[in-house]
Amino acid sequence: MDTMTLTTTGGTGTASAPAGPADARPHTSQPTARAGRPGRMKRLWRGSDADPSWARPALFGLLLVTLVLYTWNLTASGYANSFYSAAVQAGSDSWKAFFYGSSDAANSITVDKPPASLWVMALSVRLLGLSSFAILLPQALMGVATVGVVYTTVKRQFGAAAGLIAGVVLALTPVAALMFTFNNPDALLTLLMALGAWATIKAIEQASPKWMMIVGVFIGLGFLTKTLQVLLVVPFFGLAYLIAAPTTLRKRIVHSLLAVGTMVLSAGWWVAIVELVPASARPYIGGSQTNSFLELTFGYNGLGRLSGDETGSVGGGGGAAGGGMWGETGLFRMFSSSVGDQISWLIPSALILLAAGLWLRGRRPRTDLRRAAYLVWGGWLVVTMLVFSFMAGIFHEYYTVALAPAIGALVGMGAVEAWQRRSSAVGTIALAAATAAAATWSFILLSRTTAYGDWLRISVLAVGMAAALLILATRWMHARAVPFVLAAALVAGLAGPGAYAVSTTAQGHSGSIVTAGPAGSSRGPGGAGGFGGGGTPPTLPGQTGTTQQGANGTTQQGGPQTGGAGGGMGGLLDASTPSTAVVAALSADASSYTWVAAAIGSQTAAGLQLGTQLPVMAIGGFNGSDPSPTLAQFQQYVANGQIHYFASGGRGFGSQNGGSSASSEISTWVQENFTSVTIDGSTFYDLTQPLQ
């Protein structure tokens, strides 16, 4: 290991100050003559000379198992969130749509997020062709990469055992298993934040302005993935550097300012282009009311998420202790019935080990690297968890994947630190308490579902509590028995989330609001747990149908009923698969039109677009509440012969929460002035056939 060896004897552990990063120590030279390539392969398998012989094979095994877990049933989700899949399809067809993150290749409107995550998936589709596999494979690979980054970062100061524990905890977190097999932006965001933590630790070790600027690049790219959420990790990244970097205060401040400048540049170039290009030359910025990315960033996707005042959204939350459409807010939100089984399995243990770790490192020098690591990961967890707990605006359970790397790191770091300091009461008690907390909370969470019967929760509780008690007695225990006690503690802590993770990847998920967990749970695959803290979404007028958009013409059964009236063309939460007859009708003479169809709401449009692979205008954006296009603009498009059909039954929330009523006005105008046609049970209006 880099600093101390984790022994499994019953004797007293010895702690020493970190000896410095592993890559700063001299390594034994390897033969380079005849065995040059075998020598490199051996080093690849063996790793650093300071690592135990099992470290690198164990890492490769962890990454392989994670890859299998995340990919073995990958295409079961079809197009997953059709809202983003349609934008990926558009970006694979048009470089302009690729750059802006447009919903369609004709660039009528963008998605309500910046486009970085879409870029990765669109490149995959350009390489492999449009399919569920091409869209979701990058997400799974991001998951494997995130596990590797967390392992590498933790290992630098705490050794290979800590890194492996951290990686396993992350890989088996249920919401991570969900988001790394889904196509929301959260997968890339989580990877970039983990890379930011890795670069921060490197910067602190070396007091390096270069590495601080690299931190800024990762944070900037995170902003281009999901705007302000990435900034939640920044305060303690910066604080850790200002406290622990081994250089003068003046240089620490200058290096931090360089990081901020790099962050602004790495995100600002795209923002500047979008804001400076005339509105007539680019798509409308989805989610905004004024066609401004800055308004989107600081309004709907920014401060509005905290206050609940999100113009154009489907509703807000309650107060600090109230319950609204997005569930109750408050200090214990992460442990609630709707969120707890997604992320909270090891949060109590992580907090116990964080507190113990900071206490044990309390008297170390300012530049102590282990304490700096606790600040980086601990600050990430605490700040992000508090913001999620009290935000009154739109909140979905899957947002909590952003906590998973920090939880994994703190459990790995804290467990090894406590074990190495088991000669002190703090170390032993902290490790035993963390084990007992994990077992107890897992028992409670497993009691909320009947999917695994009673045997799993009872076994977890019994094994975990026994391991916690035995940890207190390891100094009097035979050395050969100690590894079994530690293994029991790990199994008790990981069995519950592991079962949930496997159940999550065993089934498909689709729609805008998805949750992890076993089939038959209160939310289930593709369930809508985000409304009201775990219930079903509000029913919209005229909703029918249950089919959900799948890849390559497949359909997914189940989930919320989101089909629109008059043929099930989809709704706010998910898209539906258009029939062969509908696809044929929309595709006929498609080259004569800019958009083969228009529909209210992005999900309705997405289903038609993915079925035809042709541009479909999403009127009003995701919620149907954006003023894009206005009635006058739409009338001009129709007069110019640019739109063929208008799909009846598309659903948004119109002017909900102060949004635009343009979509309602357009729908009324179309119905009053154009001929309706029924195509295989679906109602459309032919915009080339006005009423006489």
Beta strands, then each sheet from edge to edge (+ up, - down):
strand 1: 323-324
strand 2: 327-328
strand 3: 548-549
strand 4: 555-556
strand 5: 595-600
strand 6: 616-619
strand 7: 643-647
strand 8: 674-679
strand 9: 682-690
sheet 1: 1+ 2-
sheet 2: 3+ 4-
sheet 3: 6+ 5+ 7+ 9- 8+
end
